[in-house]
Amino acid sequence: MSHRALMKTTLLEKAITVLIALILTFILFSDDDLASPRDTTMAGLQHTRR
């Protein structure tokens, strides 16, 4: 039981790490102002949708 829980925790940590890395990469390579990461992300999503 504890081994299965440990595996789930490891997978969750890996998923979170990947998400953070993707978000940081997206913000770093965005051409918009980096003053507000949330605004940068929203602007990037709008540009991608167009």
Secondary structure, DSSP 8 states (H G I E B T S, - for coil): -HHHHHHHHHHHHHHHHHHHHHHHHHHHH--S-TT-HHHHHHHHHHHHH-
